[in-house]
Amino acid sequence: MARFEMELPNDLIKQFENLNKNTTKMLEEMVREGGASVIERVKGNVPTNWLTSDIMRCLKITQPYKTPSDDGVNCKVAFYGYFINEQGVKTPAPLVANVTEYGRSNSPYPRKPFMRKSFNKAELEKVMLKVQEKYIKE
């Protein structure tokens, strides 16, 4: 009977061990960088009067977290909290963002999507792969 033996190069074995140790850290950094790129795109897509408004202080990214259903690593980019609007009234930022994104049927607020346009899958993958390559080269 024929027999075949092969050894993996030590460099490759070390690379696999390093990836095994740093997988969680790498995934969290990948998600954080992807979220940061989304925030930059959101800032470019929001209505122009928002750039000088207090609502932009409510745009935040959460810490990376593990989802219990599939053990994935995620983070959220969203508007959180309240801001003082032009009339001096404390207003929930998620409500204003939602009305701007989806509009309202019974008022003069047409939909102006800015969040959905900010999630470009190809760009997110590109940013995340840069972080992955950094960990592979270590």
N, CA, C and O atoms as CSV, one atom per row, in Angstrom:
chain,resi,resn,atom,element,x,y,z
A,1,MET,N,N,0.847,-1.160,0.000
A,1,MET,CA,C,0.000,0.000,0.000
A,1,MET,C,C,0.908,1.242,0.000
A,1,MET,O,O,1.923,1.283,0.695
A,2,ALA,N,N,0.526,2.237,-0.781
A,2,ALA,CA,C,1.301,3.472,-0.878
A,2,ALA,C,C,1.010,4.358,0.329
A,2,ALA,O,O,-0.083,4.345,0.894
A,3,ARG,N,N,2.018,5.118,0.694
A,3,ARG,CA,C,1.870,5.981,1.853
A,3,ARG,C,C,2.501,7.336,1.540
A,3,ARG,O,O,3.533,7.422,0.874
A,4,PHE,N,N,1.844,8.408,2.045
A,4,PHE,CA,C,2.340,9.757,1.764
A,4,PHE,C,C,2.364,10.545,3.065
A,4,PHE,O,O,1.373,10.575,3.794
A,5,GLU,N,N,3.480,11.176,3.354
A,5,GLU,CA,C,3.598,12.031,4.527
A,5,GLU,C,C,4.048,13.411,4.083
A,5,GLU,O,O,4.875,13.558,3.183
A,6,MET,N,N,3.476,14.429,4.743
A,6,MET,CA,C,3.863,15.786,4.402
A,6,MET,C,C,3.829,16.625,5.679
A,6,MET,O,O,2.912,16.492,6.490
A,7,GLU,N,N,4.804,17.465,5.850
A,7,GLU,CA,C,4.829,18.366,6.993
A,7,GLU,C,C,4.541,19.778,6.515
A,7,GLU,O,O,5.031,20.218,5.475
A,8,LEU,N,N,3.733,20.474,7.302
A,8,LEU,CA,C,3.480,21.878,6.998
A,8,LEU,C,C,4.699,22.693,7.396
A,8,LEU,O,O,5.368,22.365,8.375
A,9,PRO,N,N,4.993,23.740,6.657
A,9,PRO,CA,C,6.119,24.598,7.055
A,9,PRO,C,C,5.849,25.237,8.413
A,9,PRO,O,O,4.704,25.541,8.749
A,10,ASN,N,N,6.900,25.437,9.183
A,10,ASN,CA,C,6.764,26.017,10.526
A,10,ASN,C,C,6.142,27.406,10.479
A,10,ASN,O,O,5.383,27.774,11.376
A,11,ASP,N,N,6.453,28.179,9.448
A,11,ASP,CA,C,5.867,29.529,9.326
A,11,ASP,C,C,4.351,29.459,9.232
A,11,ASP,O,O,3.644,30.257,9.848
A,12,LEU,N,N,3.862,28.507,8.463
A,12,LEU,CA,C,2.419,28.356,8.295
A,12,LEU,C,C,1.767,27.898,9.597
A,12,LEU,O,O,0.680,28.359,9.946
A,13,ILE,N,N,2.414,27.014,10.297
A,13,ILE,CA,C,1.881,26.538,11.575
A,13,ILE,C,C,1.815,27.693,12.570
A,13,ILE,O,O,0.815,27.840,13.274
A,14,LYS,N,N,2.875,28.524,12.641
A,14,LYS,CA,C,2.878,29.679,13.540
A,14,LYS,C,C,1.778,30.671,13.167
A,14,LYS,O,O,1.141,31.268,14.035
A,15,GLN,N,N,1.569,30.835,11.863
A,15,GLN,CA,C,0.524,31.753,11.409
A,15,GLN,C,C,-0.848,31.261,11.858
A,15,GLN,O,O,-1.667,32.061,12.312
A,16,PHE,N,N,-1.115,29.962,11.742
A,16,PHE,CA,C,-2.387,29.399,12.187
A,16,PHE,C,C,-2.553,29.541,13.697
A,16,PHE,O,O,-3.645,29.855,14.171
A,17,GLU,N,N,-1.488,29.314,14.452
A,17,GLU,CA,C,-1.556,29.448,15.905
A,17,GLU,C,C,-1.840,30.901,16.300
A,17,GLU,O,O,-2.639,31.169,17.197
A,18,ASN,N,N,-1.180,31.819,15.621
A,18,ASN,CA,C,-1.391,33.245,15.897
A,18,ASN,C,C,-2.833,33.649,15.585
A,18,ASN,O,O,-3.454,34.374,16.362
A,19,LEU,N,N,-3.361,33.189,14.463
A,19,LEU,CA,C,-4.756,33.494,14.119
A,19,LEU,C,C,-5.719,32.877,15.134
A,19,LEU,O,O,-6.727,33.487,15.491
A,20,ASN,N,N,-5.409,31.686,15.589
A,20,ASN,CA,C,-6.274,31.028,16.569
A,20,ASN,C,C,-6.324,31.823,17.869
A,20,ASN,O,O,-7.389,31.960,18.472
A,21,LYS,N,N,-5.178,32.349,18.305
A,21,LYS,CA,C,-5.134,33.126,19.545
A,21,LYS,C,C,-5.846,34.474,19.404
A,21,LYS,O,O,-6.506,34.928,20.338
A,22,ASN,N,N,-5.714,35.103,18.252
A,22,ASN,CA,C,-6.180,36.480,18.077
A,22,ASN,C,C,-7.473,36.611,17.278
A,22,ASN,O,O,-7.804,37.710,16.831
A,23,THR,N,N,-8.201,35.536,17.089
A,23,THR,CA,C,-9.399,35.593,16.250
A,23,THR,C,C,-10.427,36.577,16.787
A,23,THR,O,O,-10.926,37.416,16.037
A,24,THR,N,N,-10.750,36.490,18.063
A,24,THR,CA,C,-11.769,37.377,18.629
A,24,THR,C,C,-11.334,38.833,18.537
A,24,THR,O,O,-12.123,39.701,18.165
A,25,LYS,N,N,-10.077,39.099,18.878
A,25,LYS,CA,C,-9.554,40.457,18.815
A,25,LYS,C,C,-9.592,40.977,17.373
A,25,LYS,O,O,-9.946,42.131,17.132
A,26,MET,N,N,-9.225,40.119,16.422
A,26,MET,CA,C,-9.223,40.506,15.016
A,26,MET,C,C,-10.642,40.819,14.532
A,26,MET,O,O,-10.865,41.823,13.856
A,27,LEU,N,N,-11.591,39.961,14.879
A,27,LEU,CA,C,-12.969,40.178,14.444
A,27,LEU,C,C,-13.544,41.463,15.029
A,27,LEU,O,O,-14.248,42.201,14.340
A,28,GLU,N,N,-13.245,41.730,16.300
A,28,GLU,CA,C,-13.738,42.957,16.920
A,28,GLU,C,C,-13.141,44.188,16.250
A,28,GLU,O,O,-13.834,45.182,16.034
A,29,GLU,N,N,-11.859,44.120,15.923
A,29,GLU,CA,C,-11.235,45.257,15.247
A,29,GLU,C,C,-11.788,45.430,13.826
A,29,GLU,O,O,-11.964,46.555,13.357
A,30,MET,N,N,-12.060,44.316,13.150
A,30,MET,CA,C,-12.641,44.388,11.808
A,30,MET,C,C,-14.005,45.070,11.849
A,30,MET,O,O,-14.302,45.937,11.027
A,31,VAL,N,N,-14.829,44.668,12.811
A,31,VAL,CA,C,-16.170,45.234,12.938
A,31,VAL,C,C,-16.096,46.716,13.309
A,31,VAL,O,O,-16.868,47.527,12.798
A,32,ARG,N,N,-15.164,47.064,14.202
A,32,ARG,CA,C,-15.003,48.459,14.612
A,32,ARG,C,C,-14.587,49.332,13.426
A,32,ARG,O,O,-15.113,50.432,13.253
A,33,GLU,N,N,-13.647,48.848,12.610
A,33,GLU,CA,C,-13.203,49.608,11.434
A,33,GLU,C,C,-14.329,49.736,10.410
A,33,GLU,O,O,-14.494,50.787,9.790
A,34,GLY,N,N,-15.101,48.665,10.234
A,34,GLY,CA,C,-16.247,48.731,9.330
A,34,GLY,C,C,-17.269,49.747,9.810
A,34,GLY,O,O,-17.816,50.504,9.009
A,35,GLY,N,N,-17.533,49.769,11.114
A,35,GLY,CA,C,-18.460,50.748,11.683
A,35,GLY,C,C,-17.957,52.172,11.522
A,35,GLY,O,O,-18.741,53.085,11.261
A,36,ALA,N,N,-16.649,52.366,11.678
A,36,ALA,CA,C,-16.082,53.704,11.511
A,36,ALA,C,C,-16.233,54.187,10.069
A,36,ALA,O,O,-16.489,55.367,9.829
A,37,SER,N,N,-16.075,53.276,9.116
A,37,SER,CA,C,-16.250,53.685,7.711
A,37,SER,C,C,-17.713,54.009,7.423
A,37,SER,O,O,-18.002,54.902,6.627
A,38,VAL,N,N,-18.634,53.295,8.059
A,38,VAL,CA,C,-20.061,53.591,7.880
A,38,VAL,C,C,-20.385,54.969,8.461
A,38,VAL,O,O,-21.134,55.736,7.856
A,39,ILE,N,N,-19.828,55.284,9.622
A,39,ILE,CA,C,-20.076,56.600,10.225
A,39,ILE,C,C,-19.595,57.709,9.303
A,39,ILE,O,O,-20.275,58.724,9.151
A,40,GLU,N,N,-18.440,57.532,8.690
A,40,GLU,CA,C,-17.928,58.547,7.765
A,40,GLU,C,C,-18.865,58.712,6.567
A,40,GLU,O,O,-19.104,59.829,6.110
A,41,ARG,N,N,-19.389,57.601,6.064
A,41,ARG,CA,C,-20.317,57.683,4.929
A,41,ARG,C,C,-21.644,58.314,5.344
A,41,ARG,O,O,-22.245,59.053,4.564
A,42,VAL,N,N,-22.108,58.031,6.566
A,42,VAL,CA,C,-23.352,58.640,7.052
A,42,VAL,C,C,-23.172,60.152,7.131
A,42,VAL,O,O,-24.058,60.909,6.735
A,43,LYS,N,N,-22.017,60.591,7.647
A,43,LYS,CA,C,-21.760,62.033,7.743
A,43,LYS,C,C,-21.766,62.692,6.370
A,43,LYS,O,O,-22.104,63.870,6.254
A,44,GLY,N,N,-21.400,61.954,5.335
A,44,GLY,CA,C,-21.431,62.501,3.989
A,44,GLY,C,C,-22.815,62.464,3.351
A,44,GLY,O,O,-23.080,63.200,2.400
A,45,ASN,N,N,-23.699,61.611,3.870
A,45,ASN,CA,C,-25.020,61.439,3.258
A,45,ASN,C,C,-26.149,62.159,3.991
A,45,ASN,O,O,-27.249,62.273,3.449
A,46,VAL,N,N,-25.907,62.646,5.205
A,46,VAL,CA,C,-26.994,63.292,5.950
A,46,VAL,C,C,-27.379,64.603,5.276
A,46,VAL,O,O,-26.588,65.169,4.522
A,47,PRO,N,N,-28.586,65.087,5.543
A,47,PRO,CA,C,-28.964,66.404,5.021
A,47,PRO,C,C,-27.970,67.466,5.497
A,47,PRO,O,O,-27.449,67.374,6.609
A,48,THR,N,N,-27.711,68.453,4.674
A,48,THR,CA,C,-26.655,69.434,4.956
A,48,THR,C,C,-26.899,70.225,6.240
A,48,THR,O,O,-25.941,70.594,6.918
A,49,ASN,N,N,-28.149,70.491,6.588
A,49,ASN,CA,C,-28.403,71.259,7.815
A,49,ASN,C,C,-28.117,70.436,9.075
A,49,ASN,O,O,-28.034,71.008,10.161
A,50,TRP,N,N,-27.966,69.130,8.965
A,50,TRP,CA,C,-27.647,68.293,10.115
A,50,TRP,C,C,-26.182,68.444,10.527
A,50,TRP,O,O,-25.841,68.226,11.690
A,51,LEU,N,N,-25.327,68.809,9.593
A,51,LEU,CA,C,-23.895,68.868,9.897
A,51,LEU,C,C,-23.581,69.895,10.975
A,51,LEU,O,O,-22.617,69.722,11.720
A,52,THR,N,N,-24.365,70.952,11.074
A,52,THR,CA,C,-24.152,71.965,12.101
A,52,THR,C,C,-25.095,71.788,13.294
A,52,THR,O,O,-25.050,72.570,14.244
A,53,SER,N,N,-25.930,70.780,13.245
A,53,SER,CA,C,-26.919,70.542,14.301
A,53,SER,C,C,-26.340,69.653,15.401
A,53,SER,O,O,-25.327,68.979,15.211
A,54,ASP,N,N,-27.007,69.669,16.555
A,54,ASP,CA,C,-26.603,68.820,17.678
A,54,ASP,C,C,-26.914,67.345,17.438
A,54,ASP,O,O,-26.420,66.487,18.169
A,55,ILE,N,N,-27.711,67.042,16.440
A,55,ILE,CA,C,-28.085,65.646,16.200
A,55,ILE,C,C,-26.878,64.794,15.830
A,55,ILE,O,O,-26.879,63.586,16.070
A,56,MET,N,N,-25.852,65.402,15.253
A,56,MET,CA,C,-24.683,64.618,14.847
A,56,MET,C,C,-23.902,64.097,16.059
A,56,MET,O,O,-23.144,63.135,15.935
A,57,ARG,N,N,-24.079,64.716,17.218
A,57,ARG,CA,C,-23.445,64.179,18.433
A,57,ARG,C,C,-24.124,62.896,18.876
A,57,ARG,O,O,-23.567,62.150,19.681
A,58,CYS,N,N,-25.310,62.629,18.369
A,58,CYS,CA,C,-26.053,61.426,18.741
A,58,CYS,C,C,-25.706,60.228,17.853
A,58,CYS,O,O,-26.122,59.105,18.141
A,59,LEU,N,N,-24.959,60.455,16.794
A,59,LEU,CA,C,-24.534,59.360,15.911
A,59,LEU,C,C,-23.381,58.628,16.580
A,59,LEU,O,O,-22.311,59.199,16.790
A,60,LYS,N,N,-23.605,57.357,16.913
A,60,LYS,CA,C,-22.614,56.599,17.669
A,60,LYS,C,C,-22.474,55.181,17.149
A,60,LYS,O,O,-23.329,54.662,16.432
A,61,ILE,N,N,-21.365,54.577,17.537
A,61,ILE,CA,C,-21.115,53.172,17.225
A,61,ILE,C,C,-20.975,52.439,18.565
A,61,ILE,O,O,-20.310,52.926,19.480
A,62,THR,N,N,-21.599,51.281,18.668
A,62,THR,CA,C,-21.521,50.517,19.908
A,62,THR,C,C,-20.226,49.715,19.944
A,62,THR,O,O,-19.542,49.569,18.931
A,63,GLN,N,N,-19.905,49.205,21.114
A,63,GLN,CA,C,-18.766,48.309,21.248
A,63,GLN,C,C,-19.102,46.997,20.547
A,63,GLN,O,O,-20.267,46.599,20.525
A,64,PRO,N,N,-18.124,46.325,19.981
A,64,PRO,CA,C,-18.400,45.016,19.366
A,64,PRO,C,C,-18.925,44.035,20.418
A,64,PRO,O,O,-18.481,44.033,21.566
A,65,TYR,N,N,-19.867,43.214,20.001
A,65,TYR,CA,C,-20.462,42.231,20.892
A,65,TYR,C,C,-20.719,40.949,20.125
A,65,TYR,O,O,-20.841,40.956,18.900
A,66,LYS,N,N,-20.800,39.838,20.865
A,66,LYS,CA,C,-21.081,38.543,20.250
A,66,LYS,C,C,-22.580,38.291,20.273
A,66,LYS,O,O,-23.249,38.519,21.281
A,67,THR,N,N,-23.093,37.818,19.151
A,67,THR,CA,C,-24.510,37.467,19.104
A,67,THR,C,C,-24.664,36.032,19.599
A,67,THR,O,O,-23.909,35.153,19.184
A,68,PRO,N,N,-25.622,35.786,20.472
A,68,PRO,CA,C,-25.774,34.441,21.025
A,68,PRO,C,C,-26.298,33.420,20.016
A,68,PRO,O,O,-26.042,32.225,20.160
A,69,SER,N,N,-27.020,33.872,19.010
A,69,SER,CA,C,-27.631,32.920,18.080
A,69,SER,C,C,-26.622,32.255,17.157
A,69,SER,O,O,-26.733,31.061,16.877
A,70,ASP,N,N,-25.628,33.022,16.677
A,70,ASP,CA,C,-24.694,32.438,15.711
A,70,ASP,C,C,-23.230,32.687,16.056
A,70,ASP,O,O,-22.351,32.426,15.235
A,71,ASP,N,N,-22.958,33.186,17.252
A,71,ASP,CA,C,-21.593,33.495,17.697
A,71,ASP,C,C,-20.881,34.477,16.776
A,71,ASP,O,O,-19.653,34.471,16.695
A,72,GLY,N,N,-21.634,35.316,16.084
A,72,GLY,CA,C,-21.041,36.338,15.236
A,72,GLY,C,C,-20.624,37.536,16.068
A,72,GLY,O,O,-21.061,37.696,17.208
A,73,VAL,N,N,-19.782,38.371,15.495
A,73,VAL,CA,C,-19.346,39.592,16.163
A,73,VAL,C,C,-19.950,40.765,15.408
A,73,VAL,O,O,-19.754,40.895,14.200
A,74,ASN,N,N,-20.680,41.615,16.108
A,74,ASN,CA,C,-21.384,42.734,15.483
A,74,ASN,C,C,-21.164,44.013,16.272
A,74,ASN,O,O,-20.681,43.994,17.404
A,75,CYS,N,N,-21.529,45.120,15.649
A,75,CYS,CA,C,-21.654,46.392,16.340
A,75,CYS,C,C,-22.755,47.167,15.623
A,75,CYS,O,O,-23.099,46.861,14.481
A,76,LYS,N,N,-23.294,48.158,16.291
A,76,LYS,CA,C,-24.385,48.938,15.723
A,76,LYS,C,C,-23.936,50.369,15.483
A,76,LYS,O,O,-23.212,50.952,16.290
A,77,VAL,N,N,-24.375,50.922,14.364
A,77,VAL,CA,C,-24.173,52.337,14.057
A,77,VAL,C,C,-25.566,52.938,14.015
A,77,VAL,O,O,-26.380,52.569,13.168
A,78,ALA,N,N,-25.845,53.871,14.932
A,78,ALA,CA,C,-27.196,54.421,15.022
A,78,ALA,C,C,-27.185,55.755,15.753
A,78,ALA,O,O,-26.166,56.189,16.290
A,79,PHE,N,N,-28.338,56.382,15.754
A,79,PHE,CA,C,-28.541,57.616,16.503
A,79,PHE,C,C,-29.122,57.241,17.857
A,79,PHE,O,O,-30.137,56.548,17.934
A,80,TYR,N,N,-28.474,57.700,18.929
A,80,TYR,CA,C,-28.902,57.389,20.285
A,80,TYR,C,C,-29.109,58.680,21.064
A,80,TYR,O,O,-28.387,59.658,20.869
A,81,GLY,N,N,-30.093,58.673,21.940
A,81,GLY,CA,C,-30.285,59.785,22.856
A,81,GLY,C,C,-31.125,60.925,22.307
A,81,GLY,O,O,-31.883,60.758,21.351
A,82,TYR,N,N,-30.976,62.088,22.931
A,82,TYR,CA,C,-31.758,63.274,22.622
A,82,TYR,C,C,-30.830,64.411,22.216
A,82,TYR,O,O,-29.645,64.413,22.547
A,83,PHE,N,N,-31.383,65.365,21.501
A,83,PHE,CA,C,-30.655,66.578,21.151
A,83,PHE,C,C,-31.617,67.752,21.236
A,83,PHE,O,O,-32.835,67.569,21.231
A,84,ILE,N,N,-31.067,68.959,21.315
A,84,ILE,CA,C,-31.883,70.176,21.350
A,84,ILE,C,C,-32.022,70.667,19.913
A,84,ILE,O,O,-31.033,70.989,19.254
A,85,ASN,N,N,-33.273,70.720,19.435
A,85,ASN,CA,C,-33.489,71.136,18.041
A,85,ASN,C,C,-33.451,72.656,17.900
A,85,ASN,O,O,-33.174,73.363,18.869
A,86,GLU,N,N,-33.729,73.159,16.697
A,86,GLU,CA,C,-33.636,74.594,16.410
A,86,GLU,C,C,-34.611,75.436,17.233
A,86,GLU,O,O,-34.347,76.608,17.499
A,87,GLN,N,N,-35.737,74.842,17.634
A,87,GLN,CA,C,-36.714,75.564,18.442
A,87,GLN,C,C,-36.393,75.480,19.937
A,87,GLN,O,O,-37.130,76.032,20.754
A,88,GLY,N,N,-35.305,74.798,20.304
A,88,GLY,CA,C,-34.923,74.670,21.700
A,88,GLY,C,C,-35.637,73.545,22.427
A,88,GLY,O,O,-35.653,73.518,23.658
A,89,VAL,N,N,-36.230,72.614,21.684
A,89,VAL,CA,C,-36.971,71.509,22.281
A,89,VAL,C,C,-36.101,70.260,22.281
A,89,VAL,O,O,-35.417,69.968,21.300
A,90,LYS,N,N,-36.132,69.521,23.396
A,90,LYS,CA,C,-35.400,68.264,23.492
A,90,LYS,C,C,-36.128,67.214,22.655
A,90,LYS,O,O,-37.296,66.912,22.901
A,91,THR,N,N,-35.424,66.659,21.660
A,91,THR,CA,C,-36.038,65.773,20.669
A,91,THR,C,C,-35.267,64.457,20.592
A,91,THR,O,O,-34.037,64.462,20.634
A,92,PRO,N,N,-35.976,63.323,20.478
A,92,PRO,CA,C,-35.267,62.048,20.341
A,92,PRO,C,C,-34.607,61.936,18.958
A,92,PRO,O,O,-35.272,62.048,17.928
A,93,ALA,N,N,-33.315,61.718,18.958
A,93,ALA,CA,C,-32.560,61.625,17.706
A,93,ALA,C,C,-32.996,60.435,16.849
A,93,ALA,O,O,-33.075,60.585,15.630
A,94,PRO,N,N,-33.287,59.241,17.431
A,94,PRO,CA,C,-33.717,58.131,16.580
A,94,PRO,C,C,-35.019,58.429,15.830
A,94,PRO,O,O,-35.198,57.984,14.697
A,95,LEU,N,N,-35.924,59.180,16.462
A,95,LEU,CA,C,-37.184,59.541,15.816
A,95,LEU,C,C,-36.941,60.435,14.607
A,95,LEU,O,O,-37.519,60.211,13.544
A,96,VAL,N,N,-36.089,61.445,14.762
A,96,VAL,CA,C,-35.795,62.363,13.660
A,96,VAL,C,C,-35.097,61.621,12.529
A,96,VAL,O,O,-35.404,61.833,11.355
A,97,ALA,N,N,-34.151,60.745,12.889
A,97,ALA,CA,C,-33.446,59.971,11.863
A,97,ALA,C,C,-34.407,59.048,11.120
A,97,ALA,O,O,-34.309,58.900,9.902
A,98,ASN,N,N,-35.325,58.434,11.842
A,98,ASN,CA,C,-36.292,57.524,11.230
A,98,ASN,C,C,-37.240,58.272,10.295
A,98,ASN,O,O,-37.528,57.790,9.200
A,99,VAL,N,N,-37.722,59.430,10.705
A,99,VAL,CA,C,-38.628,60.215,9.861
A,99,VAL,C,C,-37.892,60.691,8.608
A,99,VAL,O,O,-38.467,60.714,7.520
A,100,THR,N,N,-36.629,61.068,8.759
A,100,THR,CA,C,-35.862,61.510,7.593
A,100,THR,C,C,-35.601,60.345,6.654
A,100,THR,O,O,-35.702,60.494,5.436
A,101,GLU,N,N,-35.270,59.198,7.203
A,101,GLU,CA,C,-34.950,58.022,6.380
A,101,GLU,C,C,-36.171,57.493,5.641
A,101,GLU,O,O,-36.089,57.207,4.446
A,102,TYR,N,N,-37.311,57.357,6.334
A,102,TYR,CA,C,-38.490,56.707,5.751
A,102,TYR,C,C,-39.622,57.656,5.406
A,102,TYR,O,O,-40.551,57.258,4.703
A,103,GLY,N,N,-39.581,58.905,5.877
A,103,GLY,CA,C,-40.645,59.865,5.590
A,103,GLY,C,C,-41.899,59.587,6.403
A,103,GLY,O,O,-41.952,58.659,7.210
A,104,ARG,N,N,-42.910,60.421,6.165
A,104,ARG,CA,C,-44.211,60.233,6.806
A,104,ARG,C,C,-45.278,60.416,5.751
A,104,ARG,O,O,-45.139,61.239,4.846
A,105,SER,N,N,-46.330,59.656,5.870
A,105,SER,CA,C,-47.368,59.699,4.846
A,105,SER,C,C,-48.309,60.894,5.018
A,105,SER,O,O,-48.883,61.365,4.036
A,106,ASN,N,N,-48.476,61.390,6.242
A,106,ASN,CA,C,-49.467,62.439,6.458
A,106,ASN,C,C,-48.845,63.811,6.722
A,106,ASN,O,O,-49.502,64.679,7.298
A,107,SER,N,N,-47.623,64.019,6.322
A,107,SER,CA,C,-46.999,65.313,6.575
A,107,SER,C,C,-46.055,65.673,5.428
A,107,SER,O,O,-45.801,64.852,4.546
A,108,PRO,N,N,-45.550,66.868,5.444
A,108,PRO,CA,C,-44.683,67.296,4.346
A,108,PRO,C,C,-43.236,66.807,4.485
A,108,PRO,O,O,-42.318,67.496,4.039
A,109,TYR,N,N,-43.014,65.638,5.090
A,109,TYR,CA,C,-41.671,65.103,5.231
A,109,TYR,C,C,-41.474,63.933,4.273
A,109,TYR,O,O,-41.804,62.798,4.615
A,110,PRO,N,N,-40.947,64.187,3.091
A,110,PRO,CA,C,-40.707,63.071,2.171
A,110,PRO,C,C,-39.517,62.245,2.647
A,110,PRO,O,O,-38.700,62.714,3.439
A,111,ARG,N,N,-39.431,61.037,2.167
A,111,ARG,CA,C,-38.312,60.192,2.585
A,111,ARG,C,C,-37.035,60.641,1.893
A,111,ARG,O,O,-37.014,60.930,0.696
A,112,LYS,N,N,-35.978,60.690,2.682
A,112,LYS,CA,C,-34.643,61.038,2.178
A,112,LYS,C,C,-33.653,60.049,2.776
A,112,LYS,O,O,-32.994,60.353,3.770
A,113,PRO,N,N,-33.544,58.865,2.174
A,113,PRO,CA,C,-32.682,57.842,2.770
A,113,PRO,C,C,-31.218,58.275,2.801
A,113,PRO,O,O,-30.666,58.726,1.798
A,114,PHE,N,N,-30.615,58.129,3.954
A,114,PHE,CA,C,-29.194,58.422,4.093
A,114,PHE,C,C,-28.458,57.287,4.805
A,114,PHE,O,O,-27.264,57.095,4.571
A,115,MET,N,N,-29.135,56.537,5.660
A,115,MET,CA,C,-28.480,55.435,6.370
A,115,MET,C,C,-28.259,54.244,5.439
A,115,MET,O,O,-27.159,53.693,5.383
A,116,ARG,N,N,-29.288,53.852,4.721
A,116,ARG,CA,C,-29.154,52.685,3.847
A,116,ARG,C,C,-28.105,52.895,2.781
A,116,ARG,O,O,-27.414,51.954,2.392
A,117,LYS,N,N,-27.977,54.143,2.297
A,117,LYS,CA,C,-26.979,54.439,1.274
A,117,LYS,C,C,-25.567,54.361,1.837
A,117,LYS,O,O,-24.604,54.237,1.080
A,118,SER,N,N,-25.439,54.432,3.135
A,118,SER,CA,C,-24.120,54.455,3.764
A,118,SER,C,C,-23.503,53.072,3.934
A,118,SER,O,O,-22.300,52.956,4.164
A,119,PHE,N,N,-24.307,52.035,3.825
A,119,PHE,CA,C,-23.802,50.679,3.995
A,119,PHE,C,C,-23.461,50.090,2.627
A,119,PHE,O,O,-24.295,49.442,1.994
A,120,ASN,N,N,-22.241,50.320,2.184
A,120,ASN,CA,C,-21.755,49.802,0.913
A,120,ASN,C,C,-20.983,48.519,1.209
A,120,ASN,O,O,-19.905,48.559,1.802
A,121,LYS,N,N,-21.540,47.384,0.795
A,121,LYS,CA,C,-20.975,46.091,1.147
A,121,LYS,C,C,-19.535,45.937,0.646
A,121,LYS,O,O,-18.679,45.443,1.379
A,122,ALA,N,N,-19.266,46.349,-0.580
A,122,ALA,CA,C,-17.929,46.198,-1.144
A,122,ALA,C,C,-16.902,47.015,-0.358
A,122,ALA,O,O,-15.797,46.544,-0.090
A,123,GLU,N,N,-17.274,48.237,0.007
A,123,GLU,CA,C,-16.346,49.077,0.763
A,123,GLU,C,C,-16.119,48.518,2.165
A,123,GLU,O,O,-14.995,48.541,2.667
A,124,LEU,N,N,-17.173,48.020,2.793
A,124,LEU,CA,C,-17.026,47.431,4.120
A,124,LEU,C,C,-16.106,46.214,4.083
A,124,LEU,O,O,-15.245,46.055,4.949
A,125,GLU,N,N,-16.287,45.367,3.092
A,125,GLU,CA,C,-15.430,44.194,2.971
A,125,GLU,C,C,-13.976,44.605,2.760
A,125,GLU,O,O,-13.067,43.989,3.316
A,126,LYS,N,N,-13.759,45.634,1.964
A,126,LYS,CA,C,-12.410,46.119,1.684
A,126,LYS,C,C,-11.730,46.596,2.977
A,126,LYS,O,O,-10.580,46.244,3.240
A,127,VAL,N,N,-12.435,47.389,3.771
A,127,VAL,CA,C,-11.887,47.910,5.020
A,127,VAL,C,C,-11.613,46.771,5.996
A,127,VAL,O,O,-10.584,46.761,6.672
A,128,MET,N,N,-12.522,45.827,6.067
A,128,MET,CA,C,-12.366,44.718,7.001
A,128,MET,C,C,-11.248,43.772,6.575
A,128,MET,O,O,-10.549,43.218,7.423
A,129,LEU,N,N,-11.076,43.585,5.289
A,129,LEU,CA,C,-9.997,42.719,4.809
A,129,LEU,C,C,-8.621,43.332,5.080
A,129,LEU,O,O,-7.653,42.599,5.280
A,130,LYS,N,N,-8.519,44.665,5.090
A,130,LYS,CA,C,-7.254,45.305,5.436
A,130,LYS,C,C,-6.845,44.947,6.861
A,130,LYS,O,O,-5.675,44.671,7.126
A,131,VAL,N,N,-7.804,44.951,7.768
A,131,VAL,CA,C,-7.515,44.585,9.159
A,131,VAL,C,C,-7.130,43.117,9.230
A,131,VAL,O,O,-6.199,42.755,9.951
A,132,GLN,N,N,-7.835,42.269,8.491
A,132,GLN,CA,C,-7.541,40.839,8.484
A,132,GLN,C,C,-6.126,40.584,7.965
A,132,GLN,O,O,-5.401,39.761,8.525
A,133,GLU,N,N,-5.734,41.277,6.909
A,133,GLU,CA,C,-4.392,41.095,6.349
A,133,GLU,C,C,-3.321,41.480,7.357
A,133,GLU,O,O,-2.262,40.855,7.418
A,134,LYS,N,N,-3.600,42.515,8.152
A,134,LYS,CA,C,-2.641,42.932,9.169
A,134,LYS,C,C,-2.390,41.809,10.167
A,134,LYS,O,O,-1.253,41.592,10.584
A,135,TYR,N,N,-3.436,41.102,10.548
A,135,TYR,CA,C,-3.288,40.008,11.509
A,135,TYR,C,C,-2.653,38.781,10.867
A,135,TYR,O,O,-1.950,38.029,11.541
A,136,ILE,N,N,-2.887,38.570,9.594
A,136,ILE,CA,C,-2.294,37.414,8.922
A,136,ILE,C,C,-0.786,37.607,8.772
A,136,ILE,O,O,-0.030,36.641,8.869
A,137,LYS,N,N,-0.345,38.828,8.540
A,137,LYS,CA,C,1.079,39.096,8.335
A,137,LYS,C,C,1.872,39.031,9.642
A,137,LYS,O,O,3.093,38.873,9.609
A,138,GLU,N,N,1.203,39.148,10.785
A,138,GLU,CA,C,1.918,39.121,12.070
A,138,GLU,C,C,2.541,37.775,12.338
A,138,GLU,O,O,3.178,37.584,13.374
